């Protein structure tokens, strides 16, 4: 690898089911190089049948750029268009610095997000 080459910043994606909600835990860097991977996962969720409840846990995100925020907002929009609900938890300051955050519902914790999702789904 040459001195000019830069390794992509790592990002982790973990999905679990908690109390009837899909919890998507993101970690690392939510930046342009990682957006295609995130988009693939969010598109898969958007294709699920029924009223899907999704809590995105951003507690582990340490870096974010405008493209990363756009991916979160666009993914949430696709899931909502398919009839689901999405709330982000632990929205980091690194993401809040970019436009588009106003259209992404956020709560302080994953537990708060899950409680709100259950209230919406009634």
C-alpha positions as CSV (number, residue, x, y, z in Angstrom):
1,X,0.0,0.0,0.0
2,X,1.4,3.4,-0.9
3,X,1.7,6.3,1.5
4,X,-1.1,8.1,-0.3
5,X,-3.6,5.2,0.0
6,X,-6.1,5.6,2.9
7,X,-7.9,2.6,4.4
8,X,-11.6,2.9,4.7
9,X,-12.9,3.8,8.1
10,X,-14.5,0.8,9.8
11,X,-18.2,0.5,10.4
12,X,-20.1,-2.2,12.2
13,X,-23.7,-3.2,11.8
14,X,-25.5,-5.5,14.2
15,X,-29.2,-6.4,14.0
16,X,-31.2,-8.1,16.7
17,X,-34.9,-8.4,17.7
18,X,-35.8,-6.8,21.0
19,X,-39.3,-6.7,22.4
20,X,-40.8,-7.0,18.9
21,X,-38.5,-4.4,17.3
22,X,-35.6,-4.7,14.9
23,X,-32.7,-3.0,16.6
24,X,-30.0,-1.9,14.2
25,X,-26.8,-1.0,16.1
26,X,-24.2,1.0,14.2
27,X,-20.7,1.6,15.3
28,X,-17.6,3.2,13.9
29,X,-17.6,5.6,11.0
30,X,-20.8,6.4,9.2
31,X,-19.1,7.9,6.1
32,X,-19.3,7.8,2.4
33,X,-17.2,4.7,2.0
34,X,-19.6,2.7,4.3
35,X,-22.9,4.0,3.0
36,X,-23.5,1.3,0.3
37,X,-23.3,-1.4,2.9
38,X,-25.7,0.5,5.2
39,X,-28.1,1.1,2.3
40,X,-28.2,-2.7,1.5
41,X,-29.1,-3.5,5.1
42,X,-31.8,-0.8,5.3
43,X,-33.2,-1.8,1.9
44,X,-33.6,-5.4,3.2
45,X,-35.5,-4.2,6.2
46,X,-37.7,-2.0,4.0
47,X,-38.7,-5.1,2.0
48,X,-40.0,-7.0,5.1
49,X,-43.8,-7.4,5.1
50,X,-46.0,-6.0,7.8
51,X,-45.6,-3.1,10.1
52,X,-41.9,-3.2,10.9
53,X,-40.7,-1.4,14.0
54,X,-37.0,-0.3,13.8
55,X,-34.8,1.3,16.5
56,X,-31.5,2.5,15.1
57,X,-28.9,2.6,17.9
58,X,-26.2,5.1,17.0
59,X,-24.4,4.9,20.3
60,X,-21.3,3.4,18.8
61,X,-21.0,5.9,15.9
62,X,-17.7,7.9,16.4
63,X,-17.6,9.7,13.0
64,X,-20.2,10.7,10.5
65,X,-20.4,12.8,7.3
66,X,-23.3,14.3,5.4
67,X,-23.5,11.2,3.2
68,X,-23.9,9.0,6.3
69,X,-26.7,11.2,7.6
70,X,-28.4,11.1,4.2
71,X,-28.2,7.3,4.2
72,X,-29.9,7.2,7.7
73,X,-32.7,9.6,6.6
74,X,-33.2,7.9,3.2
75,X,-33.3,4.4,4.8
76,X,-35.8,5.6,7.4
77,X,-37.9,7.1,4.7
78,X,-38.0,3.9,2.7
79,X,-39.0,1.9,5.7
80,X,-41.7,4.4,6.5
81,X,-43.0,4.2,2.9
82,X,-43.3,0.5,3.3
83,X,-45.5,1.0,6.3
84,X,-42.9,0.7,9.1
85,X,-41.7,3.0,11.8
86,X,-38.2,4.1,12.6
87,X,-36.7,6.0,15.5
88,X,-32.9,6.6,16.1
89,X,-31.4,6.5,19.6
90,X,-28.2,8.1,20.9
91,X,-28.0,10.4,17.9
92,X,-24.4,11.6,18.0
93,X,-23.2,15.2,17.8
94,X,-21.1,14.2,14.8
95,X,-24.3,13.4,12.9
96,X,-26.3,16.3,14.3
97,X,-23.9,18.8,12.6
98,X,-25.4,17.9,9.2
99,X,-28.7,18.9,7.5
100,X,-31.4,16.3,7.3
101,X,-31.5,15.5,11.0
102,X,-34.9,17.1,11.5
103,X,-36.7,14.4,9.5
104,X,-35.2,11.6,11.6
105,X,-37.1,10.9,14.8
106,X,-34.7,10.5,17.7
107,X,-34.9,9.5,21.3
108,X,-32.2,9.5,24.0
109,X,-32.0,5.7,24.4
110,X,-33.0,2.5,22.6
111,X,-35.5,1.7,25.4
112,X,-37.1,5.1,24.8
113,X,-37.2,4.4,21.1
114,X,-38.8,1.0,21.5
115,X,-41.4,2.3,23.9
116,X,-42.3,5.0,21.4
117,X,-42.4,2.6,18.5
118,X,-44.9,0.4,20.4
119,X,-47.0,3.4,21.1
120,X,-47.1,4.4,17.4
121,X,-47.9,0.8,16.3
122,X,-51.1,0.7,18.3
